[in-house]
Amino acid sequence: MVEPTALAALAIDAVIGWPHALYRRIGHPVTLFAHIIEAGERRWNRPELAVSFRRAAGVLLVILLGSGTFLLALAIEQALWTWLGRWGWIGVAIAAAPGLAQRSLYDHVRPVADRLATGDLEGARGAVNMIVGRDTAQLDEPGIARAAIESLAESFCDGVAAPLVFLLLLGLPGIWTYKAINTADSLIGHKEERWRAFGWAAARTDDALNFIPARLAGLLLCVADWGGWRTLWRDHANHASPNSGWPEAAMAGALQLRLAGPIAYGGIVHDKPWIGDGRADANAADIRRALALYGRACLLLWALAGGFIWAL
C-alpha cells in the first residue's frame, strides 16, 4: 500500500517535520549517508591516485550506496508490515517522512525574510548561509533575497517533488535510495578538479533521477500561480544543471524576478546567465511571495498523490 503511505508521510512532514530536539540528539538520517560518502572520498579520492581509478571508485561508491540503501529500506519496510499488519502503512509513513522536506524548507527560508524585513542584514546572511553553497558574506539585500528564492525553487524539486515521486513508485526503498544519491551529488558531484572524476557517477545518476521530478516541479510552480510559462520554456537552460533550471525559471517567471546571474563561490565570481527578465532587486516581500507560491505548489503535489491513488 504505497499510496496511503505517501499521503500520510506528506502529512507527517508538513505537521511535524524533523524536530530540532531530535536533530540535536541524533542528527538527520541523511547524516549517515554523508559519513559513508565522506569515508569513501577520503579512501578512494586521494590526488595521487589515477583519474581512471577515482572515476571507477566513484561509480562503485554510487552502486554500493544505492543498492545498500535500497536493500536496507526494503528490509525495514517488510519488517514494519510484518510487525504492524494492516497498519503497516503508518509505520512506513513515519519512516518515509524524514525523506521529505516540505516543512524544513519553509522553516529555513522564512527566517531570511524575517531578518531582511527588520533590516538585519548580518542575520539574513547567516540564515541564507544555512541553505546555499555560494559565498554570502558580501551579499546585499537583493542578493540575499535572490539566493533564498533560488534555493527554495531548486529544493522544491530535490526536497519535495522528487522524494515524493520515488515514494509513490517504489515505497520506502525508493525515497531513501533517492535521498542517498542526492546526498552524494551534494557532497561530491562537483565540477572542480578535486571531485570531477570521483563525483562523476553521483552527479550523472542524480541528474537522471531528477529528470522528470524537476520538470514536474517547474510545471507545478507555474500552475500554482498560473504564470511564468514563457520564462520556464525560454530560460530553463540558462542554469548549469539540466534540472535545476526548470523550477528556478518557473519561480522567476511567476514572481516576475531575475534570478541567478553572477555568483561567487570560494571567492571567485562566476558570470552565470540571468534567469527571468523581471526585477533583480528582490526583497523580503518577494521571499514571502515565493513561500506562498511554494505552499500552493506543495498542495498541488498532494492533489497529484491523491490522483495517483484514485487512478490505481
N, C-alpha and C positions, 0 to 999 in steps of 0.2 A: 504493500500500500504506500507507494511513493507520494501520491498526490496529496492526501491529507497531511502527511508528514511535512511536505514543503510549506503548506499554508500555516501549519502550526509553528514551524520554525520561523517563518516570517513574523508571526505574531509575537513569539517569544523575544526575538531580536528587537522588534520595534518597542516593546514594552519594557524589557529588562536590559537588553544589550549584554555587554560583558562588564559586570560591576567593577568599579575601581578597587574595592576592597579585595575582590578575588584576584584582580590583576596584580596588586601589590604582593599578595601571598604566593601565587603560583605562576604569575605571568599569563601569557595567552598561548593557546595550543600551537600557533604558528611559530612560537619561540623555539619549540623542539625542532621544527624544520630548519630554522636558522642555525641552530647548533650543528646539525648534521651537515648542512651545506658549508658552513664555515670550516668544519673539521676536514671535509673533503678538499676544500680550496687550499687549506694550509698544506695538506699532504701532497696533492696532485697538481698544484698550480704554481710550483716554485719556478722562478725565472730561469734557472739553469736547465730545466727540462725542455726537450724539443717541443716545438709548436704542435707537431702532429700528435705527440703523446698527450699534451694538455687538451687538445680538442677531443681526442678519443676518451680521455678521462672524464671530460665534461659530459660526453654522451653517456658514459657508464653511470655517472652520478645521477643524471636525469632518469635513466632506466631504473636504477636501484631505488631512488627516492619515490618515483611514481608508482612502481609495482609494489614496493613495500608498503606505502601508504594505502594503496587500493586494497591489498590483502588484509591489512590490519583493520581498516574500516569495515570491510566486508565481514570479518570475524566478529567485530563489535556489534554490527547491525544484526547479524544472525543470533548472537547471544542475547541481545535485547528482545528480539521477537520470541525466543525460546523462554526467556525468563518472565516476560510480561504478557505473553499470549496475545489475545486480540487487542490489548492496549499497547502493544509493542511500538506502534507508530508514535506514541507520546514520548517514549524513551529515545527513539531515533531522532525525533524533532529536537529534543533537548540537546542531543549530541551534535546535531547539524547546525543549530542556531549560531554558535560562535563562528561558523564559517561565513556568516552574513555580516554586513557592516552598515545596515541602514542607520541605526541609532548612533553608532560610534562615529560615523562620518559626519552626521549632523552635529553631534556634540563637540567635534573637533573644529568644525568650520565656524560655528556660531560665535565662539569667543573672539575670533578675529574681527567680526563685525562689531561686537560689543565694545572692544577696545578702541577700534577706529572711531566709533561713534562718540567716544569720550575724549578723543584727541590723544590717546595713549599710544603713540607710535612704537615705542620700545616694547610695550606689552603686546601690541599687534604683531610686531616682528617675531617675538618669542612664540606667540601662538601659531603663526603661519609656518614657522620653522619646524614645528612638530609634524607637519603634513606634506612638506615639499622637500625636494632634494637640492634645489638651487641655493645660491648664496642669498641670504636675507638681510644681512647687516646694513646694507646701503639702500634697501628698498624704500621708496617714498610711499605715500598713501595709495596712489593708483596702482603701484607695483605690488603692494601687499594685497590689495583687493583682487587684482587680476590673478595673482598666484593662488589665492584661496578659491576663487571661482573655477580656475582651471583644474585644480586638484579635485574639487567637488565633481566636476564633469567627468574627468577620467576615472575617478574612483567609483562613480555610479556604475561603470561597466565592471571593473575587476573586483569591486567590493560588494556589489549587489546583483546586477543582472547576470553576470557570468556564473557566480556560485549558484544562483537560483536555477539557471538553465541546467547545470550539471546535477543538481539535486533532483530536479524533476526527471531527468533522463536516467540517472544511474544511482540515485539514492545516496546514502552516506558515503560509499566509496567514491562517487562522482564528485561531490562537493569538496571532500578533503584532498583528493588527488589533484583537483584543480588548484586548491589553495597551496599545496606543496610546490607545484610547478610555478605558480605565480610568485611565491616567495623566492624561489630560486632565481627567477628572472629579475626580481627587485634587487637581489644581492649581487648577482654575478653576470646578469645579462646585459653588460655594458659594452660600448664600442672602444673604450680606452684600451691601450696596449696590454695592460695587466690582465684584463678579463676577456679580451676579444676571442681568443681561441677556446679557453676553458668555458666561457659562458655562452658560446655559440648555440649549443643544443638547448639550453634553458630558454634563451631568447626566441629561437625559432619555434620551439614547442609552445611557448606561451602565446606567440603570435597566432599559431594555428588554433589553439583553444579559444582565443578571444575573437576570432574572425566573425562569427555570427553574433555573439553577445554584444560586441562593440557597435555593430550596425543596428541591432535591436535597440540598444541604449540611445543612440542618436535619434532614431525614429520616434522613440517614446518621449524624448525631451521635446521634440518638435510637436508631437500630438498634444502633449501636456500644455503647451502654450498656443498651439495651432499657429506657429510661426517658426521662422528660422530655416525653412526648407531650402531657400536659394543659397544661403550660406553653407548649409550642410553639404549640398551637392558640389558647390563651387570650391570650398576651402578645406574639405576634409583631408585632402592630400598635402596640405601645407605643413602637416605635422610629420616629424621624422618617423614616428611609429605608423605602421599600416593600419592600426586600430584606434589609437587614442584620438586621432583627429576627428573621428565621427561624433562622439559625444561632445567634444570641445567645440567643434564647429556648430553643432546644434545649439549648444548653450550660448555661444557668441551671437548667433543669429536671433535666437529667441529674446535675448536681453538687449539686442542692438548695441553690442560692445565689440571692441577689438581686443582679442586675447593673444597670448603667446608673444611673438616679437623677440627682440634681443633679450637674452637671459644669460646670467653669469653662473658658471659652475667652477668651483675651485679657483676663483679669482680670475678666470678667463671668460670674457664676454663672447657668447655665440650669437651671431647675427641670424636668428631664425626668422622666417617669414611670419607676418601677422595672419591671424585667423579672424575673419569678420571685417566689416568696414564701418562699424559704429564708433562710439566714443572710446577713447583709450583711458580717459580719466575716471576709472571705476572708483567707487567709494563704498562705505558701509551699507548704504541703502541698496546698492547693486548686489552685494553679498546676500542680503536678506531676500531680495527678489530671486536670486539663484537658489537659495534654500527652499523658498516656496515652490519654485518650479521643480526642484528635486523631489520634494514631498509629493507633488502631484504625479510625477513620473513613477515614483515607488508605488503609489496606489494603482497606477495602470499595470504595473508588474503583478500586483495582487490579482487584478482582474484577469490578466492573462493566465496566471496559475489556476484560477477558478475555471477559466475556459478550457484549459488543458484537462482538468478533472472531468468536466462535463463531456468533452469530446471522447474520453475513454469510457 
